[in-house]
């Protein structure tokens, strides 16, 4: 029986790397074929193809999130120029004259307020569009995305700043530090919203990858009966 056990890495990928809920039907079909005489290499190829196909559909379902995040992040330099006024510069300079640790905490807090304001503006604009374009808008999903986007912005921004220091301010790293944190944070904020916006409204519900009665699942699996 040990020969019919699924490879641990491939089984883990099938369980954890396929987006959405765990699809036990897909796992069962592959394991059944493996027990019927399929090779371990065949099982691995099916798993890799299933994961790739599932993510291709997932990205297609969230194409509006990708487009919006890319376009909104491109406006980040314009936002910084608009809000980085003389008054803000004077306020930041005054904060740096405070006693430690406030001389560090306050300037960073002021700068992060600019970053967060840009992110929140984008998320609110997207939520308005989502509400107008679909009756399936889920406010709870948006609230979760709002929190995740806000939490991930600062770590990604600090990582790009640190990379900028290590690379001695190469041009491509500077450009990355301007756009990339906002792209990642905005995408995290709107990702869960777009599925409810773009899902088909024929009552079919969410797509279940790999169901045995699904033409899409059997086509990807390529199982030969």
One Martini backbone bead per residue (centre of mass of N, CA, C, O) as a GRO file, in nm:
protein
  225
    1UNK     BB    1   0.050   0.066  -0.011
    2UNK     BB    2   0.289   0.270  -0.029
    3UNK     BB    3   0.277   0.314  -0.349
    4UNK     BB    4  -0.021   0.475  -0.325
    5UNK     BB    5   0.095   0.715  -0.210
    6UNK     BB    6   0.107   1.033  -0.192
    7UNK     BB    7   0.297   1.281  -0.238
    8UNK     BB    8   0.359   1.508  -0.002
    9UNK     BB    9   0.406   1.769  -0.164
   10UNK     BB   10   0.170   1.743  -0.363
   11UNK     BB   11  -0.053   1.718  -0.149
   12UNK     BB   12   0.003   1.991  -0.018
   13UNK     BB   13  -0.050   2.164  -0.268
   14UNK     BB   14  -0.345   2.071  -0.311
   15UNK     BB   15  -0.443   2.176  -0.023
   16UNK     BB   16  -0.291   2.489  -0.014
   17UNK     BB   17  -0.262   2.619  -0.333
   18UNK     BB   18  -0.559   2.611  -0.378
   19UNK     BB   19  -0.792   2.819  -0.421
   20UNK     BB   20  -1.001   2.814  -0.174
   21UNK     BB   21  -1.161   2.557  -0.104
   22UNK     BB   22  -1.141   2.247  -0.029
   23UNK     BB   23  -1.097   1.974  -0.274
   24UNK     BB   24  -1.189   1.650  -0.229
   25UNK     BB   25  -1.262   1.548  -0.511
   26UNK     BB   26  -0.988   1.593  -0.644
   27UNK     BB   27  -0.821   1.423  -0.449
   28UNK     BB   28  -0.979   1.158  -0.495
   29UNK     BB   29  -0.931   1.123  -0.799
   30UNK     BB   30  -0.622   1.112  -0.792
   31UNK     BB   31  -0.596   0.876  -0.591
   32UNK     BB   32  -0.754   0.671  -0.757
   33UNK     BB   33  -0.561   0.671  -1.000
   34UNK     BB   34  -0.311   0.587  -0.841
   35UNK     BB   35  -0.430   0.309  -0.742
   36UNK     BB   36  -0.485   0.214  -1.055
   37UNK     BB   37  -0.159   0.286  -1.175
   38UNK     BB   38  -0.047   0.541  -1.153
   39UNK     BB   39   0.202   0.757  -1.143
   40UNK     BB   40   0.381   0.986  -0.968
   41UNK     BB   41   0.432   1.174  -1.207
   42UNK     BB   42   0.138   1.210  -1.285
   43UNK     BB   43   0.044   1.333  -1.019
   44UNK     BB   44   0.226   1.581  -1.025
   45UNK     BB   45   0.126   1.699  -1.293
   46UNK     BB   46  -0.168   1.737  -1.201
   47UNK     BB   47  -0.110   1.926  -0.966
   48UNK     BB   48   0.037   2.152  -1.119
   49UNK     BB   49  -0.197   2.203  -1.320
   50UNK     BB   50  -0.416   2.267  -1.110
   51UNK     BB   51  -0.281   2.508  -0.974
   52UNK     BB   52  -0.240   2.681  -1.227
   53UNK     BB   53  -0.538   2.691  -1.318
   54UNK     BB   54  -0.660   2.809  -1.060
   55UNK     BB   55  -0.492   3.077  -1.071
   56UNK     BB   56  -0.590   3.169  -1.344
   57UNK     BB   57  -0.887   3.200  -1.256
   58UNK     BB   58  -0.840   3.385  -1.015
   59UNK     BB   59  -0.716   3.620  -1.175
   60UNK     BB   60  -0.954   3.656  -1.367
   61UNK     BB   61  -1.163   3.722  -1.134
   62UNK     BB   62  -0.937   3.972  -1.043
   63UNK     BB   63  -0.874   4.190  -1.268
   64UNK     BB   64  -0.980   4.456  -1.143
   65UNK     BB   65  -0.777   4.460  -0.908
   66UNK     BB   66  -0.518   4.476  -1.076
   67UNK     BB   67  -0.582   4.730  -1.235
   68UNK     BB   68  -0.638   4.922  -1.002
   69UNK     BB   69  -0.369   4.890  -0.847
   70UNK     BB   70  -0.188   4.985  -1.079
   71UNK     BB   71  -0.316   5.266  -1.130
   72UNK     BB   72  -0.307   5.379  -0.837
   73UNK     BB   73   0.005   5.353  -0.787
   74UNK     BB   74   0.082   5.568  -1.014
   75UNK     BB   75  -0.033   5.816  -0.823
   76UNK     BB   76   0.167   5.852  -0.585
   77UNK     BB   77   0.355   6.088  -0.673
   78UNK     BB   78   0.129   6.297  -0.695
   79UNK     BB   79   0.037   6.285  -0.403
   80UNK     BB   80   0.306   6.374  -0.272
   81UNK     BB   81   0.318   6.652  -0.406
   82UNK     BB   82   0.047   6.765  -0.298
   83UNK     BB   83   0.096   6.704   0.030
   84UNK     BB   84   0.401   6.819   0.020
   85UNK     BB   85   0.412   7.075   0.194
   86UNK     BB   86   0.534   7.328   0.377
   87UNK     BB   87   0.378   7.257   0.633
   88UNK     BB   88   0.474   6.964   0.651
   89UNK     BB   89   0.777   7.019   0.667
   90UNK     BB   90   0.765   7.187   0.929
   91UNK     BB   91   0.638   6.967   1.103
   92UNK     BB   92   0.867   6.758   1.069
   93UNK     BB   93   1.095   6.938   1.180
   94UNK     BB   94   0.967   6.974   1.463
   95UNK     BB   95   0.963   6.669   1.536
   96UNK     BB   96   1.283   6.629   1.524
   97UNK     BB   97   1.317   6.822   1.795
   98UNK     BB   98   1.239   6.617   1.972
   99UNK     BB   99   1.245   6.394   2.197
  100UNK     BB  100   1.345   6.100   2.268
  101UNK     BB  101   1.149   5.907   2.044
  102UNK     BB  102   0.979   6.140   1.897
  103UNK     BB  103   1.187   6.216   1.668
  104UNK     BB  104   1.093   5.940   1.520
  105UNK     BB  105   0.790   5.880   1.548
  106UNK     BB  106   0.656   6.137   1.428
  107UNK     BB  107   0.771   6.142   1.137
  108UNK     BB  108   0.671   5.859   1.066
  109UNK     BB  109   0.372   5.916   1.122
  110UNK     BB  110   0.338   6.138   0.910
  111UNK     BB  111   0.420   5.969   0.665
  112UNK     BB  112   0.207   5.742   0.708
  113UNK     BB  113  -0.039   5.924   0.673
  114UNK     BB  114   0.005   5.962   0.370
  115UNK     BB  115  -0.006   5.667   0.284
  116UNK     BB  116  -0.284   5.596   0.407
  117UNK     BB  117  -0.454   5.808   0.260
  118UNK     BB  118  -0.408   5.692  -0.020
  119UNK     BB  119  -0.514   5.409   0.027
  120UNK     BB  120  -0.802   5.482   0.137
  121UNK     BB  121  -0.896   5.632  -0.112
  122UNK     BB  122  -0.883   5.391  -0.303
  123UNK     BB  123  -1.072   5.197  -0.146
  124UNK     BB  124  -1.322   5.382  -0.149
  125UNK     BB  125  -1.350   5.403  -0.455
  126UNK     BB  126  -1.386   5.100  -0.504
  127UNK     BB  127  -1.637   5.061  -0.328
  128UNK     BB  128  -1.820   5.245  -0.492
  129UNK     BB  129  -1.802   5.086  -0.754
  130UNK     BB  130  -1.900   4.812  -0.641
  131UNK     BB  131  -2.183   4.906  -0.549
  132UNK     BB  132  -2.275   5.004  -0.842
  133UNK     BB  133  -2.198   4.720  -1.009
  134UNK     BB  134  -2.315   4.546  -0.750
  135UNK     BB  135  -2.534   4.347  -0.541
  136UNK     BB  136  -2.282   4.157  -0.412
  137UNK     BB  137  -2.176   4.335  -0.208
  138UNK     BB  138  -1.931   4.289   0.057
  139UNK     BB  139  -1.864   4.453   0.344
  140UNK     BB  140  -1.691   4.246   0.503
  141UNK     BB  141  -1.476   4.200   0.289
  142UNK     BB  142  -1.387   4.495   0.280
  143UNK     BB  143  -1.302   4.525   0.574
  144UNK     BB  144  -1.081   4.311   0.564
  145UNK     BB  145  -0.922   4.444   0.334
  146UNK     BB  146  -0.868   4.710   0.476
  147UNK     BB  147  -0.697   4.592   0.702
  148UNK     BB  148  -0.483   4.440   0.536
  149UNK     BB  149  -0.381   4.681   0.371
  150UNK     BB  150  -0.290   4.850   0.620
  151UNK     BB  151  -0.091   4.635   0.745
  152UNK     BB  152   0.100   4.591   0.477
  153UNK     BB  153   0.223   4.864   0.399
  154UNK     BB  154   0.457   4.917   0.600
  155UNK     BB  155   0.637   4.664   0.557
  156UNK     BB  156   0.678   4.711   0.252
  157UNK     BB  157   0.794   4.993   0.270
  158UNK     BB  158   1.037   4.923   0.454
  159UNK     BB  159   1.161   4.716   0.259
  160UNK     BB  160   1.216   4.921   0.028
  161UNK     BB  161   1.394   5.109   0.190
  162UNK     BB  162   1.611   4.900   0.261
  163UNK     BB  163   1.676   4.830  -0.035
  164UNK     BB  164   1.766   5.115  -0.106
  165UNK     BB  165   2.010   5.121   0.085
  166UNK     BB  166   2.161   4.864  -0.018
  167UNK     BB  167   2.158   4.974  -0.333
  168UNK     BB  168   2.219   5.281  -0.346
  169UNK     BB  169   1.987   5.407  -0.518
  170UNK     BB  170   1.866   5.273  -0.745
  171UNK     BB  171   1.642   5.338  -0.984
  172UNK     BB  172   1.462   5.076  -0.964
  173UNK     BB  173   1.427   5.095  -0.653
  174UNK     BB  174   1.293   5.368  -0.638
  175UNK     BB  175   1.050   5.291  -0.812
  176UNK     BB  176   0.958   5.059  -0.632
  177UNK     BB  177   0.913   5.232  -0.365
  178UNK     BB  178   0.671   5.396  -0.490
  179UNK     BB  179   0.469   5.157  -0.600
  180UNK     BB  180   0.463   4.870  -0.462
  181UNK     BB  181   0.322   4.914  -0.183
  182UNK     BB  182   0.049   5.012  -0.310
  183UNK     BB  183  -0.011   4.766  -0.479
  184UNK     BB  184  -0.025   4.553  -0.255
  185UNK     BB  185  -0.228   4.693  -0.061
  186UNK     BB  186  -0.458   4.735  -0.266
  187UNK     BB  187  -0.490   4.440  -0.350
  188UNK     BB  188  -0.563   4.336  -0.068
  189UNK     BB  189  -0.817   4.525  -0.033
  190UNK     BB  190  -0.974   4.423  -0.325
  191UNK     BB  191  -0.975   4.113  -0.372
  192UNK     BB  192  -1.238   4.014  -0.208
  193UNK     BB  193  -1.444   4.195  -0.372
  194UNK     BB  194  -1.429   4.096  -0.679
  195UNK     BB  195  -1.580   3.828  -0.664
  196UNK     BB  196  -1.865   3.953  -0.603
  197UNK     BB  197  -1.860   4.125  -0.869
  198UNK     BB  198  -1.765   3.883  -1.098
  199UNK     BB  199  -1.964   3.686  -1.052
  200UNK     BB  200  -2.190   3.493  -1.160
  201UNK     BB  201  -2.568   3.541  -1.194
  202UNK     BB  202  -2.691   3.222  -1.229
  203UNK     BB  203  -2.666   3.062  -0.938
  204UNK     BB  204  -2.390   2.888  -0.929
  205UNK     BB  205  -2.172   3.022  -0.795
  206UNK     BB  206  -1.893   2.914  -0.710
  207UNK     BB  207  -1.613   2.783  -0.822
  208UNK     BB  208  -1.540   2.429  -0.853
  209UNK     BB  209  -1.255   2.277  -0.849
  210UNK     BB  210  -1.263   1.944  -0.979
  211UNK     BB  211  -1.521   1.840  -1.050
  212UNK     BB  212  -1.658   1.559  -1.192
  213UNK     BB  213  -1.908   1.738  -1.336
  214UNK     BB  214  -1.684   1.919  -1.460
  215UNK     BB  215  -1.547   2.024  -1.750
  216UNK     BB  216  -1.307   2.180  -1.638
  217UNK     BB  217  -1.184   1.966  -1.451
  218UNK     BB  218  -1.149   1.730  -1.661
  219UNK     BB  219  -0.974   1.887  -1.858
  220UNK     BB  220  -0.732   1.938  -1.671
  221UNK     BB  221  -0.677   1.651  -1.572
  222UNK     BB  222  -0.695   1.426  -1.799
  223UNK     BB  223  -0.863   1.175  -1.753
  224UNK     BB  224  -0.836   0.826  -1.817
  225UNK     BB  225  -1.090   0.579  -1.841
   0.00000   0.00000   0.00000
